[in-house]
Amino acid sequence: MKELSLRLEGLACPTCAGKVEGTLARKAGVEEAKVHFTTGRVQIKYNPEQVEEAELRELIEAMGYDILD
């Protein structure tokens, strides 16, 4: 299992954070996704044998969020 922590730009409300969590959680290979709305960070636990970091980044960007780090 690997962990990834990213800071996102564009999270406007807690509902948006919930949508990001839900979308990531449904992705095969993702064990857990937590979005901290107040800090704008998302923490993802995933299996690198099932999903690559680049795929997770692309999924977030496809939802309309910019990744700052």
C-alpha positions as CSV (number, residue, x, y, z in Angstrom):
1,M,0.0,0.0,0.0
2,K,1.2,3.5,-0.8
3,E,0.0,6.8,0.5
4,L,-0.3,10.0,-1.5
5,S,-1.0,13.5,0.0
6,L,-1.9,16.3,-2.4
7,R,-3.0,19.9,-1.9
8,L,-5.9,20.9,-4.2
9,E,-7.1,24.2,-5.5
10,G,-10.8,24.8,-6.1
11,L,-12.5,23.0,-3.3
12,A,-15.3,25.5,-2.7
13,C,-17.4,23.6,-0.1
14,P,-17.7,20.4,2.0
15,T,-20.0,18.9,-0.7
16,C,-17.2,19.3,-3.2
17,A,-14.8,17.5,-0.9
18,G,-17.3,14.7,-0.5
19,K,-17.6,14.3,-4.2
20,V,-13.8,14.0,-4.6
21,E,-13.7,11.4,-1.8
22,G,-16.5,9.4,-3.3
23,T,-15.0,9.4,-6.8
24,L,-11.6,8.4,-5.6
25,A,-13.0,5.7,-3.3
26,R,-14.8,4.1,-6.2
27,K,-11.5,3.8,-8.2
28,A,-10.2,0.3,-8.3
29,G,-7.1,0.0,-6.2
30,V,-8.0,2.9,-3.8
31,E,-8.3,1.6,-0.3
32,E,-9.1,5.0,1.3
33,A,-9.5,8.6,0.3
34,K,-9.9,11.5,2.8
35,V,-10.4,15.1,1.8
36,H,-9.7,17.8,4.5
37,F,-11.8,20.7,3.3
38,T,-10.3,23.3,5.6
39,T,-6.7,22.6,4.4
40,G,-7.5,21.6,0.9
41,R,-5.6,18.4,1.2
42,V,-6.5,14.9,0.0
43,Q,-4.9,11.8,1.4
44,I,-5.1,8.6,-0.6
45,K,-4.1,5.1,0.3
46,Y,-3.8,2.9,-2.8
47,N,-2.4,-0.3,-4.2
48,P,0.2,0.6,-6.8
49,E,-0.3,-2.8,-8.4
50,Q,-3.8,-1.8,-9.3
51,V,-3.7,1.9,-9.9
52,E,-0.8,4.4,-10.6
53,E,-0.3,7.8,-9.0
54,A,-0.6,9.4,-12.4
55,E,-4.1,7.9,-12.8
56,L,-5.2,9.4,-9.5
57,R,-3.9,12.8,-10.4
58,E,-5.6,12.7,-13.8
59,L,-8.9,11.7,-12.1
60,I,-8.7,14.7,-9.7
61,E,-7.9,17.1,-12.5
62,A,-10.7,15.7,-14.6
63,M,-13.1,16.7,-11.8
64,G,-11.9,20.3,-12.3
65,Y,-9.4,20.7,-9.5
66,D,-5.8,21.9,-9.8
67,I,-3.1,20.0,-7.9
68,L,-0.7,22.4,-6.2
69,D,1.9,19.8,-5.0
